[in-house]
């Protein structure tokens, strides 16, 4: 397919772009944008049968199986912009003397300038047997289609390579329902992006999903006659698999450059200077084929920067590429992984690191600072990378910190989220497209843009890897709020309403099914955001069994079990207040013994049974329910536990029956659904052994009753609960908790825990007291009734 222009005027120069991937397309976009004098004609050769598509988001293909969903621009865009594109036609010869490019289809184009954007190819190690049927690579849409086809008959897959692309390939295999093994030669996953501690947490997270990770593992041979049937290793046991996906790195596609005697590196890559010129001044190289000062950049952001430098140079502007950092943020197998700046120091005295690690939540954060703590140099984030955009921008700004290093990990006291307010306008927010905070503010202030999607389309912030979008959104919302503009809080693309608005619609109209909700006020068929949200609203309003909406829920909610390593599940029955009868203890032991489950006492005074297979869950629950147990909802956005000390029953300091009251509270609110998980505790005296002040709501016994605290939480950013009311009898305490929970459920946004909700509530705890205790809004009767 060819998109052509009219006859070329004699004074117009021709640029031939070889390669139409993401970087090649970006160069074309920039040259069109900067060529005010219309001095250039652009011709591009694309070896694939489709124009440029989003290779960074390749795994999204498995959601739709539609290649067009990844397309960056269709053929009409090239026609509208006067670009000649030759699809399915590989450029195979550059004649540097005649200055022509000739393709496989014998199309010859004379050029004034040539831009090599040929990218890279997957490196397949010289392992015996890797030429067998069933050994595939992971690079193009055609590769993904081949993987899908093989997965129809395969059961087990091995992915060779534990780097970025390897983990993406592993996700693809896992999503296709295959038992998936990740084979990495290095002693840790993602060896170029994370350190040993980060890799350990990443491995735990990945294995908890049911994948298998093998590090320090050298593949010796792929066995089988014609079809691959297994792998053997130098120092590990053989592995039976019927599909192998090789994702062991990339090599620059520099064969065209070699054939026309351009200078290339000893290990590949076309040598370029700071303007990205090759040894032939008429030929430039950008992206993964370019070797700049001994470095090949395998990420899209440096490639985009190279594309802009060449476009500016050809349009008479001063521009240089002086290298790029390898910052990146990805969600790999559902796990956030990010790294930025410098995080590998040969001289340990040149940096001081600050580490936060939560092995229970699988969170690892390590930030590197100058020895005096004034400058942020880089960092590694695993499990929670929400602050990546802000931290990366702070590091790139090169300015001294206006806070202590500890605040960048733990946050300021009472602060639950960052908005980028502390960043200067010149701070780079989007590294892929070099968009500053000032560019985003300008789009909002001068162009009147009000949504992240509009700002993204205008500035291209977030249009690359997407890792900066949370920070971009925060900056937009903060600016709109200051200007008095109402912010769009649409739940998702299927509902133009916030969770709070959707709650009111369901309540007022009496809607009880997702199908009716979509028909009434939504579009499409729903997604992983709106379906669980709707199920939570239905359960909250209509007090139905949560399994009535099981098909809308996430896996854990649907099975009333936590998915664990190897695809097995853990079952956690509710044990209110930790009080359990001997007979129930016997049943737990019998069930665990019968099904071969590992058991432990949880931190929330419950017994955890690990290792259940999915087909056993109904049988296990049948026996547990018969003994009087019920699901502890340790899996959902619901009341998790009501922790208690032994109180006045056993403790010499206890002044109230904390165990009895904890049981009453847990039985009252069991099964309630909310925007986020809810935890509670009852302490029998002010010694606070149950840690009530670190819960969403907690009670501390006094001589005259109970003090009620609300909106606390533990975790990575702990927050003390705030005092709502004092010296309450049990009935009054229950009444206030009723009101508090229902007001939170009605008004909180999706996935906002009570601490975050209170931070966003105008007037804070004083306003909440007025609503819940003083009935300022006149809604307390309604809240209690609900």
FILUMPA-855371 format. One record per residue (C-alpha): y, z, x. Coordinates in pm, whole numbers, padded with zeros to 5 digits, always signed. Layout:
YZX/...
//
This chain:
+00000+00000+00000/+00343-00093+00135/+00690+00006+00023/+00939-00246+00161/+01313-00286+00183/+01520-00601+00164/+01590-00811+00473/+01716-00595+00756/+02079-00655+00866/+02116-00747+01231/+02327-00442+01315/+02067-00197+01182/+01831-00032+01429/+01467+00032+01348/+01289+00365+01389/+00910+00349+01366/+00751+00684+01280/+00383+00696+01369/+00220+00959+01151/+00315+01071+00803/+00212+01434+00802/+00441+01726+00723/+00639+01694+01048/+00668+01314+01033/+00791+01336+00676/+01041+01608+00769/+01186+01380+01039/+01229+01103+00782/+01403+01345+00543/+01641+01463+00815/+01729+01116+00942/+01808+01006+00584/+02025+01316+00541/+02215+01276+00871/+02247+00896+00895/+02589+00873+00727/+02659+00535+00888/+02335+00384+00750/+02256+00257+01099/+01879+00301+01078/+01588+00133+00908/+01284+00358+00886/+00923+00239+00899/+00627+00478+00898/+00253+00429+00945/+00019+00666+00764/-00345+00660+00860/-00455+00847+00546/-00462+00677+00209/-00200+00914+00067/+00151+01003+00179/+00248+01337+00333/+00100+01646+00170/+00115+02021+00226/-00148+02085+00491/-00039+02450+00519/-00145+02507+00159/-00469+02312+00192/-00685+02577+00023/-00486+02531-00299/-00685+02210-00338/-00985+02412-00450/-00789+02546-00749/-00726+02203-00901/-00934+01950-00701/-00624+01734-00748/-00478+01589-00424/-00146+01521-00596/-00092+01896-00637/-00039+01911-00258/+00182+01604-00227/+00524+01653-00067/+00667+01321-00190/+00516+01033-00386/+00547+00664-00309/+00851+00632-00536/+01046+00869-00310/+00997+00632-00016/+01107+00334-00224/+01415+00514-00352/+01516+00606+00002/+01449+00263+00151/+01159+00376+00371/+00883+00128+00450/+00550+00310+00443/+00213+00161+00536/-00058+00376+00376/-00416+00367+00504/-00302+00172+00808/-00334+00332+01150/-00090+00240+01427/-00318+00145+01713/-00098-00006+01984/+00250+00052+02128/+00389-00224+02349/+00662-00047+02544/+00785-00370+02711/+00824-00567+02388/+00903-00245+02198/+00661-00314+01913/+00403-00114+01720/+00092-00292+01588/-00138-00146+01326/-00508-00178+01245/-00414-00422+00966/-00225-00639+01218/+00119-00535+01100/+00361-00556+01393/+00701-00387+01376/+00968-00413+01644/+01144-00084+01712/+01456+00045+01876/+01315+00395+01871/+00962+00519+01810/+00871+00872+01701/+00517+00994+01764/+00416+01240+01491/+00043+01183+01519/-00040+01554+01503/-00381+01675+01612/-00750+01651+01537/-01005+01931+01493/-01168+02038+01817/-01547+02029+01784/-01709+02217+02075/-01985+02030+02260/-02260+02233+02097/-02603+02066+02063/-02675+01979+01702/-02315+01960+01584/-02375+01595+01501/-02623+01687+01224/-02560+01630+00856/-02393+01935+00706/-02167+02007+01004/-01815+01946+00875/-01454+01999+00983/-01159+02144+00794/-00844+01936+00834/-00775+01680+00563/-00820+01645+00187/-01116+01416+00259/-01269+01698+00463/-01225+01935+00169/-01385+01687-00068/-01684+01665+00168/-01709+02046+00177/-01706+02060-00205/-01980+01801-00225/-02199+01984+00029/-02143+02317-00148/-02315+02182-00460/-02651+02215-00283/-02577+02466-00005/-02617+02843-00031/-02503+02976+00307/-02215+02858+00525/-02100+02945+00874/-01743+02889+00986/-01700+02838+01359/-01366+02992+01450/-01188+03311+01349/-00831+03189+01389/-00584+03089+01118/-00764+02770+01014/-01105+02933+01049/-01017+03207+00802/-00870+02948+00566/-01198+02755+00587/-01393+03076+00525/-01191+03138+00210/-01277+02787+00093/-01649+02844+00147/-01635+03187-00017/-01446+03052-00320/-01716+02788-00357/-01971+03065-00408/-02140+03043-00069/-02263+03333+00142/-02008+03299+00419/-02030+03394+00788/-01734+03378+01029/-01832+03312+01390/-01566+03388+01653/-01621+03354+02028/-01337+03597+02115/-01390+03973+02074/-01152+03984+01775/-01030+03771+01485/-00704+03579+01516/-00681+03654+01890/-00347+03472+01925/-00176+03657+01640/-00307+04014+01619/-00420+04285+01857/-00746+04481+01852/-00628+04736+01595/-00499+04467+01360/-00822+04272+01395/-01031+04577+01308/-00843+04629+00982/-00864+04257+00905/-01240+04260+00960/-01279+04561+00729/-01080+04390+00456/-01271+04063+00487/-01613+04230+00496/-01523+04440+00192/-01500+04112-00001/-01856+04024+00089/-01808+03793+00389/-01979+03853+00722/-01783+03859+01049/-01944+03802+01391/-01706+03842+01687/-01786+03793+02054/-02041+03539+01938/-02106+03219+02138/-02279+02944+01939/-02567+02794+02136/-02715+02530+01903/-02723+02398+01546/-03087+02368+01448/-03262+02146+01193/-03417+01801+01191/-03150+01581+01040/-02980+01844+00824/-02834+02160+00973/-03054+02457+00884/-02925+02730+01112/-02742+02841+01425/-02861+03007+01741/-02643+03218+01969/-02636+03325+02331/-02670+03700+02268/-02712+03739+01891/-02987+03691+01635/-03023+03339+01484/-02853+03272+01152/-02996+03062+00868/-02725+02841+00712/-02718+02504+00542/-02353+02420+00604/-02135+02464+00913/-01758+02424+00904/-01605+02383+01249/-01251+02516+01276/-01236+02610+01642/-00886+02487+01720/-00700+02158+01755/-00637+01893+02017/-00327+01669+02024/-00377+01310+01914/-00224+01154+02221/-00447+00845+02260/-00163+00604+02171/+00054+00765+02436/-00223+00743+02697/-00287+00375+02615/+00078+00283+02680/+00101+00500+02993/+00331+00771+02863/+00313+01093+03061/+00065+01339+02912/-00040+01689+03009/-00351+01770+03206/-00511+01924+02893/-00352+01679+02651/-00023+01644+02469/+00269+01405+02525/+00518+01552+02771/+00870+01580+02627/+01209+01714+02735/+01450+01928+02535/+01550+01628+02319/+01177+01560+02262/+01200+01234+02461/+00883+01119+02631/+00868+00950+02972/+00990+00638+02784/+01347+00715+02665/+01296+00505+02350/+00995+00708+02239/+01005+01065+02107/+00718+01301+02021/+00725+01585+01768/+00483+01835+01619/+00134+01909+01745/+00120+01603+01972/+00424+01712+02175/+00382+01914+02495/+00706+02101+02564/+00721+02303+02885/+00343+02334+02887/+00320+02448+02525/+00162+02284+02219/+00291+02436+01895/+00029+02447+01620/+00255+02580+01343/+00471+02384+01104/+00800+02567+01173/+00835+02452+01537/+00740+02100+01425/+01017+02102+01166/+01262+02221+01431/+01154+01935+01660/+01200+01685+01377/+01556+01801+01320/+01642+01791+01691/+01531+01426+01719/+01712+01330+01397/+02034+01490+01519/+01999+01331+01862/+01956+00983+01713/+02260+01042+01491/+02480+01125+01790/+02478+01503+01759/+02407+01753+02032/+02071+01922+01974/+01805+02079+02191/+01457+02219+02143/+01423+02513+02379/+01092+02646+02251/+00997+02840+01940/+00833+03168+01862/+00502+03172+01676/+00602+03390+01382/+00377+03343+01082/+00286+03511+00755/-00026+03416+00568/-00255+03552+00301/-00601+03507+00443/-00888+03581+00207/-00645+03784-00001/-00529+03986+00303/-00167+03971+00418/-00144+03894+00791/+00181+03843+00977/+00314+03848+01330/+00660+03777+01464/+00862+03787+01782/+00697+03917+02098/+00390+04135+02063/+00200+04072+02385/+00361+04233+02690/+00227+04196+03043/+00455+04480+03157/+00390+04770+02919/+00706+04947+03036/+00922+04667+02892/+00850+04768+02533/+00760+05073+02328/+00548+05034+02015/+00540+05231+01693/+00211+05227+01502/+00120+05301+01141/-00243+05273+01033/-00402+05357+00700/-00778+05292+00724/-00829+05380+00357/-00594+05108+00232/-00667+04872+00523/-00305+04867+00641/-00204+04822+01004/+00155+04792+01123/+00264+04784+01485/+00626+04719+01579/+00755+04669+01932/+01097+04791+02041/+01304+04791+02356/+01244+05112+02556/+01566+05265+02418/+01465+05185+02057/+01779+04979+01993/+01620+04633+01960/+01325+04513+01753/+01121+04277+01973/+00827+04183+01749/+00543+04310+01539/+00200+04274+01383/+00133+04343+01013/-00209+04346+00847/-00284+04445+00488/+00082+04489+00389/+00330+04226+00507/+00594+04271+00236/+00855+04354+00501/+00779+04049+00718/+01085+03851+00609/+01325+04136+00676/+01164+04243+01004/+01142+03887+01134/+01507+03825+01047/+01612+04149+01220/+01422+04048+01532/+01567+03697+01537/+01922+03824+01490/+01909+03978+01839/+02142+04256+01728/+02102+04630+01782/+01936+04818+01497/+02154+05024+01266/+01864+05257+01186/+01592+05447+01369/+01273+05256+01462/+01069+05483+01233/+01268+05371+00928/+01144+05014+00977/+00786+05131+00915/+00830+05429+00681/+01159+05331+00516/+01455+05554+00452/+01392+05866+00251/+01372+05779-00117/+01385+05405-00049/+01103+05196-00198/+01201+04839-00113/+01434+04634+00104/+01678+04371-00016/+01810+04236+00314/+02148+04402+00261/+02153+04512+00624/+02114+04159+00759/+02419+03967+00887/+02491+03635+00716/+02388+03442+01027/+02040+03600+01035/+01763+03344+01002/+01557+03413+00689/+01339+03100+00676/+01215+02997+01021/+01028+02692+00891/+01349+02526+00774/+01608+02725+00971/+01779+02873+00665/+02008+03171+00720/+02101+03448+00480/+02447+03290+00465/+02297+02956+00352/+02120+03135+00066/+02435+03326-00034/+02634+03002-00028/+02383+02837-00261/+02424+03126-00505/+02800+03172-00474/+02925+02815-00441/+02653+02608-00604/+02590+02850-00890/+02213+02866-00835/+02038+03157-01006/+01664+03135-00939/+01447+03134-00625/+01310+02793-00728/+01663+02645-00743/+01761+02795-00408/+01434+02675-00256/+01499+02318-00377/+01858+02325-00247/+01819+02501+00089/+01442+02456+00147/+01415+02829+00211/+01051+02915+00147/+00941+02551+00132/+00734+02581+00451/+00475+02856+00490/+00634+03058+00206/+00625+03386+00398/+00998+03443+00355/+01005+03407-00026/+01001+03782-00105/+01309+03831+00114/+01475+03516-00024/+01420+03647-00377/+01559+03990-00287/+01873+03837-00134/+01929+03618-00442/+01876+03903-00686/+02100+04140-00490/+02380+03882-00486/+02342+03802-00855/+02343+04171-00942/+02667+04223-00749/+02818+03930-00941/+02709+04070-01276/+02467+03783-01343/+02153+03851-01545/+01846+03793-01324/+01548+03593-01444/+01245+03824-01447/+00997+03581-01600/+00644+03712-01569/+00504+03381-01445/+00523+03009-01513/+00337+03057-01842/+00575+03313-01994/+00955+03299-01978/+00969+03674-02039/+00948+03985-01825/+00661+04227-01873/+00891+04457-02068/+00997+04176-02302/+00638+04066-02348/+00543+04424-02434/+00804+04426-02714/+00688+04087-02846/+00327+04204-02864/+00430+04530-03026/+00665+04383-03287/+00442+04091-03384/+00115+04283-03368/-00045+04029-03133/-00393+04135-03022/-00542+03839-02833/-00433+03635-02534/-00488+03309-02723/-00245+03423-02993/+00005+03538-02731/+00002+03201-02551/+00036+03019-02883/+00325+03238-02992/+00547+03251-02683/+00375+03094-02381/+00255+02767-02235/-00058+02646-02059/-00373+02852-02029/-00257+03153-01827/-00311+03273-01471/-00413+03572-01260/-00069+03728-01320/-00023+03703-01694/-00385+03756-01806/-00431+04108-01659/-00076+04195-01768/-00153+04094-02126/-00480+04290-02123/-00291+04598-02004/-00033+04561-02282/-00301+04515-02550/-00490+04822-02431/-00171+05030-02407/-00048+04938-02755/-00366+04917-02960/-00577+05183-02783/-00875+04950-02762/-01169+04967-02527/-01062+04791-02210/-01376+04574-02217/-01247+04409-02535/-01032+04203-02297/-01274+04192-02006/-01237+03818-01947/-00866+03866-01878/-00918+04135-01616/-00965+04125-01243/-01321+04160-01111/-01308+04539-01070/-01175+04597-01420/-01421+04352-01572/-01729+04520-01426/-01595+04879-01422/-01691+04887-01057/-01527+04830-00719/-01648+04524-00529/-01742+04628-00177/-01884+04481+00141/-02153+04218+00100/-02066+04155-00266/-02210+04492-00374/-02025+04738-00599/-01941+05106-00611/-01965+05301-00938/-01740+05604-00990/-01793+05803-01312/-01513+06028-01428/-01552+06398-01347/-01249+06566-01510/-01106+06840-01289/-01408+06812-01062/-01607+07027-01309/-01963+06902-01356/-02280+07043-01510/-02607+07078-01317/-02772+06827-01552/-02505+06566-01481/-02545+06622-01108/-02919+06562-01148/-02854+06234-01336/-02620+06114-01060/-02887+06188-00804/-03157+06016-01011/-02948+05703-01064/-02852+05687-00695/-03215+05730-00592/-03346+05479-00846/-03105+05201-00741/-03086+05290-00371/-02716+05378-00375/-02518+05551-00102/-02330+05855-00240/-02022+06050-00136/-01769+06290-00285/-01433+06115-00331/-01093+06262-00255/-01034+06277-00629/-01324+06517-00699/-01569+06250-00809/-01901+06122-00686/-01899+05767-00552/-02218+05560-00572/-02219+05259-00336/-02439+04952-00307/-02492+04841-00666/-02574+04476-00733/-02383+04309-01012/-02689+04260-01236/-02770+04633-01209/-02431+04753-01334/-02512+04745-01710/-02837+04938-01647/-02662+05194-01428/-02388+05252-01683/-02643+05280-01962/-02810+05574-01789/-02481+05735-01689/-02329+05706-02037/-02645+05852-02188/-02591+06157-01967/-02230+06192-02086/-02043+06006-01812/-01778+05740-01861/-01598+05501-01629/-01353+05683-01404/-01124+05378-01405/-01104+05406-01027/-01071+05031-01040/-00783+04951-01275/-00414+04991-01347/-00494+05308-01536/-00518+05684-01496/-00724+05732-01181/-00767+06107-01137/-00618+06439-01234/-00673+06647-00924/-00684+07024-00950/-00730+07339-00749/-00955+07617-00884/-00655+07802-01029/-00671+08145-01185/-01045+08107-01255/-01137+08166-00890/-00826+08183-00669/-00655+08515-00599/-00317+08339-00598/-00369+08141-00918/-00140+08223-01211/-00265+07961-01463/-00595+07791-01553/-00529+07471-01360/-00888+07343-01393/-00891+07375-01773/-00549+07214-01809/-00641+06932-01565/-00951+06854-01772/-00745+06849-02092/-00491+06612-01935/-00755+06381-01790/-00942+06357-02118/-00618+06293-02307/-00496+06004-02091/-00826+05854-01978/-00829+05478-02031/-00453+05443-02072/-00338+05112-01923/-00015+05078-01728/+00180+04842-01500/+00024+05019-01201/-00230+05289-01122/-00141+05645-01225/-00242+05960-01042/-00189+06320-01149/-00260+06676-01036/-00238+07035-01158/-00180+07317-00910/-00254+07674-01018/+00034+07824-00820/+00326+07731-00596/+00096+07705-00293/+00038+07352-00429/-00322+07296-00317/-00366+07003-00559/-00060+06822-00412/+00100+06770-00753/+00432+06664-00603/+00279+06350-00453/+00156+06216-00788/+00294+05997-01064/+00308+06314-01267/+00208+06661-01157/+00218+07018-01283/+00266+07334-01079/+00185+07665-01244/+00443+07944-01263/+00424+08293-01415/+00587+08147-01728/+00400+07815-01763/+00422+07489-01567/+00688+07291-01382/+00654+06916-01450/+00720+06672-01164/+00727+06292-01205/+00742+05967-01008/+00590+06066-00675/+00331+05882-00468/+00149+05892-00135/+00051+05587+00067/+00249+05390+00325/+00585+05496+00180/+00532+05846+00041/+00780+05980-00210/+00810+06333-00342/+00802+06364-00719/+01118+06491-00890/+01143+06791-01119/+01166+06689-01484/+01132+07023-01664/+01047+07386-01584/+00834+07671-01724/+00666+07462-01994/+00379+07583-02208/+00084+07346-02223/+00181+07190-02558/+00535+07113-02445/+00412+06980-02111/+00176+06743-02293/+00458+06631-02522/+00686+06547-02227/+00406+06370-02041/+00333+06163-02356/+00696+06055-02370/+00722+05992-01996/+00409+05775-01977/+00491+05565-02282/+00852+05511-02170/+00723+05400-01828/+00461+05170-01981/+00720+05014-02212/+00992+04953-01955/+00835+04907-01610/+00787+04564-01458/+00442+04440-01351/+00288+04620-01053/+00574+04871-01036/+00448+05220-00971/+00641+05509-01126/+00827+05582-00799/+00958+05225-00775/+01035+05224-01149/+01246+05540-01117/+01436+05396-00819/+01532+05096-01034/+01616+05304-01341/+01992+05335-01384/+02082+05701-01367/+01754+05799-01200/+01592+06133-01281/+01893+06265-01475/+01882+05970-01713/+01504+06009-01747/+01553+06374-01842/+01802+06270-02108/+01555+06020-02256/+01232+06222-02232/+01356+06578-02276/+01686+06547-02468/+01588+06238-02676/+01913+06062-02590/+01786+05728-02728/+01624+05878-03038/+01286+05727-02949/+01081+06036-02863/+00898+06048-03197/+00798+05684-03148/+00684+05748-02791/+00471+06044-02900/+00319+05842-03184/+00225+05561-02945/
//
